[in-house]
Amino acid sequence: MHQRLSLLTVRIIGNASANVTGHSVLHSQFSHFRPGNSGFALFRFLSFPMMHRRAPPDPDDPANLLKEDGVSVCSQMWIENFREPDRIVSNLSSYLRRFELWVLAYQKVCIDETGSYMPKSSIQRPALEDLLALRNAVLDNRFKWGARLDFFIKSPKDKTDYQALSKRKIKALLTTTQPTPFQDRIVQEVLLMILEPIYESSFSQKSFAFRPGRNAHTVLRVIRRSFAGYLWYIKGDLSTILDGVKVGLVIGSLMRDVRDKRVIDLIKSALVTPVITTKIDDGEKKKKKKRKYQKKRVLAEDEPKPDPYWLETFFGFAPEEAEKRPNWGHCGILSPLLTNICLDELDRWMETKIKEFYKPSKSDVIWNCPEGEQEHGNTSWPEFVPTSGPDKTRKMDYVRYGGHILIGVRGPRADAATLRKQLIEFCDQKYMLKLDNETLPIEHITKGIMFLDHVLCRRVVYPTLRYTATGGKIISEKGVGTLLSVTASLKQCIKQFRKLKFLKGDRDPDPQPCFRMFHATQSHTNAQMNKFLSTMVEWYRFADNRKKVVNFCSYIIRGSLAKLYAAKYKLRSRAKVYKIGSRNLSRPLKEKKGQSPEYHNLLRMGLVESIDGLQYTRMSLVPETDYSLFPSNWRPDHEKALLEYITLDNPKTQEEQRSCIREQGLVSPQDYISMLVWNYKRNAIPLDQLSLLKSVKNNADSDQKLLLSLGYDKGNGDSKEEEEENEGFHVAQL
C-alpha cells in the first residue's frame, strides 16, 4: 500500500513539474524520492511549506493604517484633556489623520443607517478605500458639505447609480430636501469625537443639556438640593439662540480653546454652506389629497424599524425645555456641542455673579459658613426663621438646560431686579439677543415656578423643636419652617394627553379610545401601554406627587383602552369590558362560543397568547418618590472615573501614599507580599499570616528573629516601649 501511494505521488508531481517551466530547482528536490521511500514522508514534505507560506502584505491595503483600536484612541484623548482642562489646543490635525477614528465613525453611522452593528472585520476593502479617500479629501480641503451627486463614500444601503439618472431626477435631487449625506455624518462624528473631550473638560457644572452623563433628572435633583430657601426666581428663555447665531460668534467661541486652522475652517464651511430645502406653497398646504389604499410596506432586514407606539407617545410628553434641539447648517450632531460652547460664556459670567452676590450672615442658621457650602444632610432643609430681611444671608444659584435658565435669589426683590438688568445687557452685548422684563419675569416662590414640567413651590411645615436651654433644661416648642417642593404638574400632564388625543374636556377629563391600536391584538396593546406607563414612572421619579400623577396616567390609559376594546369587540360600554377583562384588562375579551376548554387551560397548553394586565391600576402599586441624597460636587460616573485614573496615574500621588503609609507605621500589601517572598527565599520557610501570628504570641525570641529577617533591625538602645509597639504593629498587620 505504501509503495502504491508513493508511486502515485511521484507520477502526479512529475506531470506537474513537466508542465511548469522555470522550476528545475523544485524538480531536483523531488528526484531523490523513489518508489521504495515512504509516501507519508513525501506528503509531509509537500504540505508543510505550503500550509505555512504567507503572502507578503499589500502596501496599498487601508487596513494596514489601523495601528490601534479607535476606542483606545478616544479614551486617550479624554484622559489628556481632563489632565489639562485649561490648555489651548493648536494641533488637531494629528487626530484628524488617525484612520482608527474614521473607521470608528463609520461604524457608528452604519448603526444609525442600518440598525445593526458592523464589526471592524466585516468592513470590506472597497469601503475602507472609500473611507480613506474621504479622509484625504478632508485633509486636502477638497471635501464639500451637502454634496448631492459626488460622493467619496456611499451608504451600504444606497444602491443608486447616479451616473445613469435622468435630468428630471437630477434636478429633483438638487432642488428638494434630502437627508444628510452619509459621508457628511461620518465627518461630523469624527469632529465630535475630537472636539467633545476638549470642551467637556472645561464646561461649567451649571449646564446640563446636550452633555454626556447629564439629563433632566440631574437638573431636578440639583434644584431639590441647592434651591431650598430661595424666595425669588428668574426664569429665562434663550432658545432663539438654538435656531442659529452669527458665524463669527460661533467661531470666536470655538477658538477660545481650539486654534487648529483646518478644523476651524471645516466647521466654518459647514455653517456657511447653504442647506437646500423645498419651498412649499400655501396653496399646496391647503389641498388635501384623497387617501388611497397602500399596501403595508415590508422593512428590509438591515433597515431600522420605526419607533414603537409607546415611545412615540412618551415623546409627546417632552417638556418645553427639551422640545427644541439645535441644527445649524451642515453641522448635524455638532450643533448641540457648538450651542454649549457659545452659552458657556454665559455660564461663566453667572458663576462670577454668584460669588459677588454671596454675603453670609452670622445670625442666619443656613449658609453662614465662609464658602456657603455647608452640608445639612437633607436636600430640602427646612428653615425655621423668616427667609428675608437685612440680617439674612444673601445667596444666588443658577442652572441652565439648553436655552432655558433658572436663577434662584435669596434676598430682597431689588437685588433680583438688578441682576435681571445686568443679564439683559450681557445677552445684548454678547449674543445680540434683545430681551426685556417680560421674557425674564421675576416670580415669588409662592406662585409656583414651572421648570421641566415640574412645579417648584414652598411647603410650610410645623415641626417640634427641642433644644437645651441655660441650666440644662430641655425645651420643646412648635416651630415654623418651609420646604422646597418639586411637584409634577398635573395640568401639564392633562395638556399633553389632550394633544395626543387620549382625552377631551378641561374640567372633567374624559378618556378617548386609542384607535391607533385598533388592529393590534389585546396582548400587544397592553404590552405597549405597560412600557409607556413604566417610562412615565421613571420620568416622575423625583416628583413629590409621583403616586398621584402616575395613577392618573394609568386611569387615562385604562379608560382609553376600555373604550377601544368596547368598540372593537362590540361590547357597547366600558363596564362590560371591565366585567369580562377584569380591572387591569388581563383576561381575553375575544371568546368563541362552544369552546370547551377555558382560557387558563388553553394558556397552559400554549394555544393562546398570554395577556399582561395594565400596571399601576391602584395608587398603592406606584413606587415611592426617590428622595436619595444628591452630593454638592456631583459629577457623572465617566468624569469620576477619568479624574480618579488621572490622580492615581500621577507619580506624586503614589509618592504621597507611600509617605503616608510610612508615617502611620503601616505596610502596603505589595511590600508585605515581597517580605514574605524574600523571607521564604532566604530561610526556605513559608511564613503566612497564621505562622506569623503564632510566632508573635508564643515566643518573643522568634518574634525578634522575624523582625530582623524582615529588615527591622533595632539597636541595643531600644526601649521596652518601642519593642511592645513593634509587636502590636505586626499583630495589627495580621
ABEGO torsion letter per residue (X at the ends): XAAAAAAAAAAAAAAAAAABBGAAAAAAAAAABBAABBAAAAAAAAAAAAAABBBBBBAABAAAABABBAAAAAAAAAAAAAABAABBBABAAAAAABAAAAAAAAAAAAAAAAGBBBBAAABBAAAAAAAAAAAAAAAAGABBBGBAABBABBBAABABBAAABBAAAAAAAAABBBBBBAAAAAAAAAAAAAAAAAAAAABBAABABGBBGBBAAAAAAAAAAAABGBABBBBBBAAAAAAEBBAAAAAAAAAAABABAAAAAAAAAAAABBBBBBBBBAAAAABBBBBBBBBBBBBBAABBBBBBAAAAAAAAABBAAAABBBBBEAAEAAAAAAAAAAAAAAAAAAAAAAAAABBBBAABABGABAAGABBAGBABBBBABBABEAABBBBBBBBBBEABBBBBBBEBAAAAAAAAAAAAAAAAAAAGBBBBAAABBBBBAAAEBBBGGBBBBBBBBBBBBBBBBBGGBBBBBBBBBBBBBBBBBAAAAAAAAAAAGABBEAABBBBBBBAAAAABBAAAAAAAAAAAAAAAAAAAAABAAAAAAAAAAAAAAAAAAAAAAAAAAGAGBAAAAAAAAEAAGABBABBBBGBABBAAAAAAAGABBBBBBBBGABAAABBBBBABBBBABBBBAAAAAAAAAAAAABAAAAAAAAAAAAAAGBBBAAAAAAAAAAAAAAAGBBBBAAAAAAAAAABAAAAAAAAAAAGBBBBAABBAAAAAAAAAAAAAAX
